[in-house]
Amino acid sequence: MATQQSDIGLIGLAVMGQNLALNIADHGFAISVYNRTTATTEQFVKNFPNTPGGLRGTSTLEEFVQSLKRPRKLIILVKAGGPTDAVIANLIPLLEKDDIIIDGGNAHWLDTIRREKELRTKGLLFIGSGVSGGEEGARFGPSLMPGGDAGAWKEIEPIWRAIAAKVDPETGRPLTGAEPGKPVEGGVPCTAHIGPDGAGHYVKMVHNGIEYGDMQMICEAYALMKDVLGMSAGEMGEVFTEWNQGDLDSFLIEITADILKQKDPATGKPLVEVILDTAGQKGTGKWTSVSALDMGTPAPTIAEAVFARCLSAVKEERVAASKVLPAPQHAFSGDKAEFINAIRDALYCSKICSYAQGFQLMRAAQEEYHWKLNFGEIAQIFRGGCIIRARFLQKITEAYERDPDLANLLLDPYFKEAIGKAQQNWRRVVATAAEAGVSAPTFFSALSYYDGYRSERLPANLLQGQRDYFGAHTYERVDQPRGKFFHIDWPKPDRPQIES
């Protein structure tokens, strides 16, 4: 009797691949798996013999492809770039019309656009799906951001909706299973079709850029409590635990509290104090910043978060500089509890500005790439499973429900009122950081972005005058219609001529 074919397949059994395969199998879907190292495949299937859907190990790509129901649906979870292209090239001769390749890695969206176009000419369908939530998300419910052919999405939709994280439809709070590790029943799945070709991977990239901002802002709040107020790690951990009960309720605030309370098993010191202050990165934050620059869309807070990681990496230079560059003399005077509340407000206001920048960037991208993005739905997808999951995202969903064409989150009544109430504390924290010599680039840049965005007139008029003076780049006038350009013959002062 012929072996029953699998509902879907997965190539690449590193940790993310294994966890996503188990998530799919736990939800009753039969899944075939393939890894270049056959021993890895065999051991994985042996370790999990009784999943509801069933794991089927295959030793060759030919066997893997033939084990799948048509239209074949297969996920690639290998290193982005060349390795992904190599796997696709090996698959093409084995596939048939309307089979669906799904790239679940952190691919660059332009690669996804290229792959989707190339595969379409061969009669194959391609989905570039962002997968957020790390190893735990992949295993028990990620946030999934698929982009590509709408018909291909309909084929994978039942699986994606089943395996995605779920949130409460009323509160937007993430739901968990009845038992640890068990699939979640009910709730709203954190997935939806984002748009054509590279839209899913673009939105995932912006998610990661926002994540960079969130993490750096939290670090700046930590630095202010430590260096200005002299608080211990344990005390700060309790503050973050308290903050997690309010508007800042989020995965990153929750784990920050846990990290600050953790002791180092080797020394008994707070673990955070023995971790070297050099941050790594995988590039998606940089991609976000480069995309913003390419499209002329302001995203300074996300960029500052990337640069903060770069600055942290020059550890030896910073150590040397600390011995020769003078620091300001500053001693905090004031109410400690009030200043902690002010830091909380600064963190929340900066967070609003960072997300406003991220959503503006997605808005610019939909014009650039001719997508139609549903920003309220994107915020819903971010509410569970992903790293930036937070109570705050429900407010973004509500903002776009009120106005689907909202130009900037800062203009929404809720966010406008929130910053109105908290901005004096925000400004106080930024001023104190400057006076105390505490580096807080995302707090500073978010405030400058807010002040720039709310300004009817910026000093760019002088800048444009400079450009016209030295390069005849022209300028517009306040008393003439937009789009009409002028140039003046500037008087040049006499300067000594350089002999040729």
C-alpha positions as CSV (number, residue, x, y, z in Angstrom):
1,M,0.0,0.0,0.0
2,A,1.3,3.5,-0.9
3,T,2.5,5.7,1.9
4,Q,0.2,8.6,2.6
5,Q,1.6,11.9,1.3
6,S,2.4,14.8,3.6
7,D,0.5,18.1,3.8
8,I,3.6,20.2,3.7
9,G,7.4,19.8,3.7
10,L,10.3,21.6,5.4
11,I,14.0,21.9,4.4
12,G,16.6,22.9,7.0
13,L,16.6,21.3,10.4
14,A,18.5,23.7,12.5
15,V,16.7,24.8,15.7
16,M,14.2,27.1,14.0
17,G,13.4,24.4,11.4
18,Q,12.9,21.7,13.9
19,N,10.7,23.8,16.1
20,L,8.5,25.0,13.2
21,A,8.2,21.4,12.0
22,L,7.1,20.2,15.4
23,N,4.6,23.1,15.6
24,I,3.0,22.0,12.3
25,A,2.9,18.4,13.3
26,D,1.4,19.2,16.7
27,H,-1.5,20.8,14.9
28,G,-2.3,17.6,13.0
29,F,-0.6,18.3,9.7
30,A,1.6,15.6,8.3
31,I,5.0,17.1,7.4
32,S,8.0,15.7,5.5
33,V,11.4,17.0,6.6
34,Y,14.8,17.1,4.8
35,N,18.2,18.2,5.9
36,R,21.5,18.1,3.9
37,T,22.9,15.9,6.7
38,T,20.8,12.8,6.7
39,A,21.8,11.8,10.3
40,T,20.2,15.0,11.5
41,T,17.0,14.1,9.8
42,E,17.0,10.6,11.2
43,Q,17.7,11.7,14.7
44,F,15.0,14.4,14.7
45,V,12.3,12.0,13.5
46,K,13.5,9.4,16.0
47,N,13.3,11.9,18.9
48,F,9.6,12.8,18.1
49,P,7.8,9.6,17.0
50,N,4.3,10.4,18.2
51,T,3.3,13.9,16.9
52,P,-0.5,14.2,16.0
53,G,0.3,14.9,12.3
54,G,3.4,12.8,12.0
55,L,7.0,13.6,10.9
56,R,8.3,11.9,7.8
57,G,12.1,11.9,7.3
58,T,13.5,11.9,3.7
59,S,17.1,11.3,2.7
60,T,17.1,12.9,-0.8
61,L,15.4,16.0,-2.3
62,E,13.7,13.7,-4.9
63,E,12.2,11.6,-2.1
64,F,11.2,14.7,-0.2
65,V,9.4,16.3,-3.2
66,Q,7.6,13.1,-4.1
67,S,6.4,12.7,-0.5
68,L,4.2,15.8,-0.8
69,K,0.6,16.3,-1.8
70,R,-0.1,18.5,-4.8
71,P,0.1,21.3,-5.2
72,R,3.3,20.8,-3.2
73,K,3.9,23.2,-0.3
74,L,7.5,23.3,1.0
75,I,9.2,25.6,3.5
76,I,12.9,26.5,3.2
77,L,14.6,27.4,6.4
78,V,18.2,27.7,5.6
79,K,20.7,30.7,5.7
80,A,19.5,33.7,3.7
81,G,21.1,34.7,0.5
82,G,23.2,32.3,-1.5
83,P,22.2,29.1,0.4
84,T,18.5,29.8,-0.2
85,D,19.1,30.4,-3.9
86,A,21.1,27.1,-4.1
87,V,18.2,25.1,-2.5
88,I,15.7,26.7,-4.9
89,A,17.9,25.9,-7.9
90,N,18.0,22.3,-6.8
91,L,14.3,22.1,-6.3
92,I,13.2,23.7,-9.6
93,P,13.8,20.6,-11.8
94,L,11.8,18.4,-9.3
95,L,8.7,20.5,-9.0
96,E,5.6,20.9,-11.2
97,K,3.3,23.8,-12.2
98,D,1.6,25.6,-9.2
99,D,3.9,24.0,-6.6
100,I,4.6,26.5,-3.8
101,I,8.0,27.3,-2.3
102,I,7.9,29.2,1.0
103,D,11.0,31.0,2.2
104,G,10.7,31.3,6.0
105,G,14.1,32.9,6.6
106,N,15.2,36.5,7.2
107,A,15.5,37.2,3.5
108,H,16.1,40.6,2.0
109,W,12.8,41.7,0.5
110,L,14.5,42.6,-2.9
111,D,15.7,39.0,-3.1
112,T,12.1,37.8,-2.4
113,I,10.8,40.1,-5.2
114,R,13.4,38.6,-7.6
115,R,12.7,35.0,-6.6
116,E,9.0,35.4,-6.9
117,K,9.3,36.9,-10.4
118,E,11.8,34.2,-11.6
119,L,9.7,31.3,-10.3
120,R,6.5,32.7,-11.7
121,T,8.1,32.4,-15.2
122,K,8.6,28.7,-14.5
123,G,5.0,28.2,-13.4
124,L,6.0,27.9,-9.7
125,L,4.5,30.0,-6.8
126,F,6.6,31.6,-4.2
127,I,5.8,32.9,-0.7
128,G,8.3,35.0,1.3
129,S,7.0,34.6,4.9
130,G,8.4,36.5,7.9
131,V,8.6,34.3,10.9
132,S,9.0,36.1,14.2
133,G,9.3,34.9,17.8
134,G,12.6,33.1,17.9
135,E,12.9,29.4,18.8
136,E,10.0,29.5,21.3
137,G,7.7,31.3,18.8
138,A,8.5,28.8,16.1
139,R,7.7,25.9,18.4
140,F,4.5,27.2,20.1
141,G,3.2,30.0,18.0
142,P,5.1,32.6,15.9
143,S,3.9,35.8,14.3
144,L,3.8,35.0,10.6
145,M,4.0,37.6,7.8
146,P,3.5,35.9,4.4
147,G,3.8,37.9,1.1
148,G,3.4,36.6,-2.4
149,D,0.7,35.2,-4.7
150,A,-2.8,35.4,-3.2
151,G,-3.7,32.0,-4.5
152,A,-0.6,30.5,-2.9
153,W,-1.6,32.1,0.3
154,K,-5.0,30.4,0.2
155,E,-3.3,27.1,-0.1
156,I,-1.1,27.6,3.0
157,E,-3.6,29.7,5.0
158,P,-5.1,26.8,7.0
159,I,-1.7,25.7,8.2
160,W,-0.4,29.3,8.9
161,R,-3.5,30.2,10.9
162,A,-3.3,27.0,12.9
163,I,0.4,27.3,13.9
164,A,0.5,31.1,14.4
165,A,0.3,32.7,17.9
166,K,-3.2,33.5,19.1
167,V,-4.4,36.6,20.9
168,D,-7.6,37.4,22.8
169,P,-10.1,39.1,20.4
170,E,-11.2,41.7,23.0
171,T,-7.9,42.6,24.7
172,G,-5.3,41.7,22.1
173,R,-3.3,39.8,24.9
174,P,-1.5,36.7,23.8
175,L,-3.2,33.4,24.7
176,T,-1.4,30.3,26.0
177,G,-2.3,26.6,25.9
178,A,-4.2,24.8,28.6
179,E,-0.9,23.1,29.4
180,P,2.7,24.2,28.9
181,G,3.7,23.4,25.3
182,K,0.2,22.5,24.2
183,P,-1.4,24.2,21.1
184,V,-3.6,27.2,21.8
185,E,-7.3,26.8,21.2
186,G,-9.4,29.7,19.9
187,G,-8.2,33.3,19.7
188,V,-7.2,35.4,16.7
189,P,-4.3,34.1,14.7
190,C,-1.3,36.4,14.3
191,T,-1.0,36.0,10.6
192,A,-2.5,37.4,7.4
193,H,-1.6,37.9,3.8
194,I,0.6,41.0,3.8
195,G,0.7,41.6,0.1
196,P,2.4,40.7,-3.2
197,D,6.0,39.4,-3.7
198,G,8.4,40.9,-1.0
199,A,5.8,42.6,1.2
200,G,5.9,39.9,3.9
201,H,9.7,40.0,4.2
202,Y,9.7,43.8,4.1
203,V,7.2,44.0,7.0
204,K,9.2,41.5,8.9
205,M,12.3,43.6,8.4
206,V,10.6,46.7,9.7
207,H,9.4,44.6,12.7
208,N,13.1,43.9,13.4
209,G,14.0,47.5,13.0
210,I,11.3,48.5,15.5
211,E,12.7,45.7,17.8
212,Y,16.1,47.3,17.7
213,G,14.6,50.6,18.8
214,D,12.6,49.0,21.6
215,M,15.6,47.1,23.0
216,Q,17.9,50.2,22.9
217,M,15.2,52.4,24.6
218,I,14.9,49.9,27.4
219,C,18.7,49.9,27.8
220,E,18.7,53.7,28.0
221,A,16.1,53.6,30.8
222,Y,18.3,51.0,32.6
223,A,21.4,53.3,32.1
224,L,19.6,56.3,33.6
225,M,18.4,54.4,36.6
226,K,21.8,52.9,37.1
227,D,24.1,55.9,36.4
228,V,21.9,58.8,37.5
229,L,20.0,57.2,40.4
230,G,22.6,54.6,41.4
231,M,20.0,51.8,41.6
232,S,20.9,48.2,41.9
233,A,20.0,45.5,39.3
234,G,17.5,44.0,41.7
235,E,15.8,47.4,42.3
236,M,15.6,48.0,38.6
237,G,14.2,44.6,38.0
238,E,11.3,45.4,40.4
239,V,10.7,48.7,38.5
240,F,10.4,46.9,35.2
241,T,8.1,44.3,36.8
242,E,5.9,47.2,37.9
243,W,6.0,48.8,34.4
244,N,4.9,45.6,32.9
245,Q,1.6,46.0,34.6
246,G,0.8,49.2,32.7
247,D,1.0,50.7,29.3
248,L,4.5,49.3,28.8
249,D,3.3,45.7,29.2
250,S,5.3,43.7,26.7
251,F,7.5,40.7,26.1
252,L,10.7,42.8,26.1
253,I,9.9,44.6,29.4
254,E,9.0,41.3,31.0
255,I,12.3,39.6,30.1
256,T,14.2,42.7,31.1
257,A,12.8,42.4,34.6
258,D,13.9,38.7,34.6
259,I,17.4,39.5,33.3
260,L,18.0,42.2,35.9
261,K,16.9,39.8,38.7
262,Q,19.1,36.9,37.5
263,K,22.2,36.1,39.5
264,D,25.4,34.8,37.9
265,P,25.9,31.2,39.0
266,A,29.7,31.6,39.0
267,T,30.0,34.7,41.1
268,G,26.7,35.4,42.7
269,K,26.7,38.9,41.2
270,P,23.8,40.2,39.1
271,L,24.3,38.5,35.7
272,V,23.8,41.8,33.8
273,E,26.9,43.1,35.5
274,V,29.2,40.3,34.2
275,I,27.9,40.4,30.6
276,L,30.3,42.3,28.3
277,D,28.7,45.5,27.0
278,T,29.2,44.7,23.3
279,A,26.0,44.0,21.3
280,G,25.7,41.8,18.2
281,Q,23.4,42.2,15.2
282,K,22.3,40.2,12.2
283,G,21.7,43.1,9.8
284,T,17.9,43.6,9.6
285,G,18.0,46.8,11.6
286,K,20.6,48.1,9.2
287,W,18.4,47.1,6.2
288,T,15.6,49.0,7.8
289,S,17.7,52.1,8.2
290,V,19.1,51.9,4.6
291,S,15.6,51.4,3.2
292,A,14.5,54.6,5.1
293,L,17.4,56.5,3.7
294,D,16.8,55.2,0.1
295,M,13.2,56.3,0.2
296,G,13.8,59.6,2.0
297,T,11.6,58.6,5.0
298,P,12.7,59.7,8.4
299,A,13.4,56.8,10.8
300,P,16.2,58.3,13.0
301,T,15.3,56.5,16.2
302,I,15.6,53.1,14.5
303,A,18.9,54.2,12.9
304,E,20.3,55.4,16.3
305,A,19.5,52.0,17.8
306,V,21.6,50.4,15.0
307,F,24.4,52.9,15.6
308,A,24.3,52.3,19.3
309,R,25.1,48.6,18.7
310,C,27.9,49.7,16.4
311,L,29.3,52.0,19.1
312,S,29.1,49.2,21.7
313,A,31.3,47.0,19.5
314,V,34.3,49.3,19.7
315,K,34.9,48.3,23.3
316,E,38.6,48.8,23.4
317,E,38.4,52.3,21.9
318,R,35.7,53.2,24.4
319,V,37.8,52.0,27.3
320,A,40.8,54.1,26.1
321,A,38.5,57.1,25.5
322,S,37.0,56.9,29.0
323,K,40.5,57.5,30.5
324,V,41.1,60.8,28.5
325,L,37.7,62.4,27.6
326,P,36.3,64.4,30.5
327,A,32.8,63.7,31.8
328,P,30.4,66.3,33.2
329,Q,30.2,66.8,37.0
330,H,26.6,66.0,37.9
331,A,24.8,64.8,41.0
332,F,21.1,64.0,41.0
333,S,18.9,66.1,43.2
334,G,15.3,65.5,43.3
335,D,12.7,62.9,44.1
336,K,13.9,59.5,43.0
337,A,10.4,58.0,42.6
338,E,9.3,60.9,40.5
339,F,12.3,60.6,38.2
340,I,11.6,56.8,37.8
341,N,8.1,57.7,36.6
342,A,9.6,60.3,34.3
343,I,11.9,57.7,32.8
344,R,8.8,55.5,32.2
345,D,7.1,58.4,30.4
346,A,10.2,59.0,28.3
347,L,10.3,55.4,27.3
348,Y,6.7,55.3,26.3
349,C,6.9,58.6,24.3
350,S,10.0,57.4,22.5
351,K,8.4,54.1,21.8
352,I,5.4,55.9,20.2
353,C,7.8,57.9,17.9
354,S,9.8,54.8,17.0
355,Y,6.7,52.9,15.9
356,A,5.4,56.0,14.1
357,Q,8.6,55.9,12.1
358,G,8.3,52.2,11.3
359,F,4.7,52.5,10.1
360,Q,5.6,55.6,8.0
361,L,8.4,53.6,6.4
362,M,5.9,50.8,5.5
363,R,3.6,53.4,4.1
364,A,6.4,54.7,1.9
365,A,7.3,51.2,0.8
366,Q,3.8,50.4,-0.4
367,E,4.0,53.4,-2.7
368,E,7.5,52.4,-3.9
369,Y,6.6,48.8,-4.6
370,H,2.9,49.2,-5.5
371,W,1.6,47.2,-2.5
372,K,-1.6,47.8,-0.6
373,L,-0.8,47.2,3.1
374,N,-3.4,47.0,5.9
375,F,-1.6,48.7,8.8
376,G,-4.2,47.9,11.4
377,E,-3.9,44.2,10.5
378,I,-0.1,44.4,10.6
379,A,-0.3,45.7,14.1
380,Q,-2.7,42.9,15.0
381,I,-0.1,40.3,13.7
382,F,2.5,41.9,15.9
383,R,0.4,41.4,19.1
384,G,1.4,37.9,19.7
385,G,4.3,35.5,18.9
386,C,6.8,38.1,17.9
387,I,9.5,39.8,19.9
388,I,7.8,43.2,20.0
389,R,4.5,41.8,21.2
390,A,2.9,44.3,23.5
391,R,-0.3,45.7,24.9
392,F,0.6,49.0,23.1
393,L,0.0,47.3,19.7
394,Q,-3.7,47.1,20.4
395,K,-3.7,50.9,20.4
396,I,-2.1,51.0,17.0
397,T,-4.7,48.6,15.6
398,E,-7.4,50.9,17.1
399,A,-5.8,53.9,15.5
400,Y,-5.9,52.5,12.0
401,E,-9.5,51.3,12.6
402,R,-10.4,54.9,13.3
403,D,-8.5,56.2,10.3
404,P,-7.1,53.6,7.8
405,D,-5.4,56.5,5.9
406,L,-3.7,57.9,9.1
407,A,-0.6,59.7,7.9
408,N,1.3,59.3,11.2
409,L,0.6,57.6,14.5
410,L,1.4,60.9,16.3
411,L,-1.8,62.4,14.8
412,D,-4.1,59.7,16.3
413,P,-6.1,61.1,19.2
414,Y,-4.9,58.5,21.7
415,F,-1.2,58.9,20.9
416,K,-1.5,62.7,20.7
417,E,-3.0,62.8,24.2
418,A,-0.5,60.3,25.6
419,I,2.5,62.4,24.5
420,G,0.7,65.6,25.6
421,K,0.5,64.3,29.1
422,A,4.0,62.8,29.3
423,Q,6.2,65.1,27.2
424,Q,7.4,67.3,30.1
425,N,8.7,64.2,31.9
426,W,10.2,63.1,28.6
427,R,12.0,66.4,28.1
428,R,13.2,66.4,31.7
429,V,14.8,62.9,31.3
430,V,16.5,63.9,28.0
431,A,17.9,67.1,29.6
432,T,19.1,65.1,32.7
433,A,20.7,62.5,30.5
434,A,22.6,65.3,28.7
435,E,23.6,67.0,31.9
436,A,24.8,63.7,33.5
437,G,26.6,62.5,30.4
438,V,24.5,59.4,29.9
439,S,24.3,58.3,26.3
440,A,20.6,58.0,25.4
441,P,20.5,58.3,21.5
442,T,17.0,56.9,21.0
443,F,15.4,59.1,23.6
444,F,17.2,62.1,22.1
445,S,16.4,61.3,18.5
446,A,12.8,60.4,19.2
447,L,12.3,63.8,20.9
448,S,14.0,65.6,18.0
449,Y,11.8,63.7,15.6
450,Y,8.6,64.7,17.5
451,D,9.7,68.3,17.7
452,G,10.6,68.3,14.0
453,Y,7.3,66.7,12.9
454,R,5.2,69.1,14.9
455,S,7.1,72.2,13.6
456,E,5.3,74.3,11.0
457,R,8.7,75.8,9.9
458,L,12.1,74.1,10.1
459,P,15.5,75.7,9.4
460,A,15.7,73.8,6.0
461,N,15.0,77.2,4.3
462,L,18.5,78.2,5.3
463,L,19.9,74.9,4.2
464,Q,18.3,75.2,0.8
465,G,19.7,78.7,0.5
466,Q,23.2,77.2,1.1
467,R,22.6,74.6,-1.6
468,D,21.6,77.2,-4.1
469,Y,24.6,79.4,-3.1
470,F,27.3,76.8,-3.6
471,G,25.6,74.5,-6.2
472,A,22.8,76.4,-7.9
473,H,20.4,73.7,-6.7
474,T,17.4,76.2,-6.7
475,Y,14.8,76.8,-4.1
476,E,11.0,77.2,-3.7
477,R,9.4,80.4,-2.3
478,V,6.8,80.8,0.4
479,D,4.9,83.3,-1.8
480,Q,4.8,81.0,-4.8
481,P,3.0,77.7,-5.6
482,R,4.9,74.5,-4.6
483,G,6.8,73.0,-7.5
484,K,8.0,76.3,-8.9
485,F,11.8,76.7,-8.5
486,F,14.0,79.8,-8.4
487,H,17.7,80.6,-8.4
488,I,19.5,83.8,-7.5
489,D,22.9,85.0,-8.7
490,W,24.6,85.1,-5.3
491,P,27.2,87.8,-4.7
492,K,30.5,86.1,-4.2
493,P,33.0,87.8,-1.9
494,D,36.5,88.4,-3.3
495,R,38.8,85.5,-2.4
496,P,42.4,84.9,-3.3
497,Q,42.7,82.8,-6.4
498,I,44.7,79.6,-6.4
499,E,47.3,79.6,-9.1
500,S,47.1,76.7,-11.5
